[in-house]
Amino acid sequence: MNTRDLIVEESEAVTKLLILKNEAYGDSALNPANIFASGNAVDNLCCRIDDKLMRIKMRGITDETEDTVQDLIGYLILLKVALRMKNG
């Protein structure tokens, strides 16, 4: 597989994960329920990104934490979406 194919494969995997989680959690990343947290989507996503970065900082990137990298990519995409929605 060449680099282009690997980029497409990895980005499609993140896209599928985001769509599945969005359906499972009812769009909670972009429309938070604010039951425990009272932030807006951008603030809440930044908090989730901080958590993922801290996990990488504390544990590194290993087979055990590789899903953290995929989650981080997903949260960054959701942050971009939230910012677009916020700015119209």
Phi, psi and omega in degrees: 000137179269174184301316181302313180298321179294320177298314179298315181299313181294318181291324176295323178297318178294318179300314179299317179298315180299316181295316179298314181293322179298320178290320182290324185256008175065041176061030186293336180292323182262341177227075187297144179289335181055041176282310178254321179261147182245012182280168174276178184302316182297311180298316181294320178294320177299323177295316178296321178296317176303316180300316181294318179296322178295321179297317178295318180299317185282323187248348184078186177252111180226179175303327181290331185247007182301327177297334177297322179296315179296318177299318180299315177301316179299314179296325177293321175296315178298323177298317177300318178296315180299318179295320177296318180295320181293320184270002177075000000 
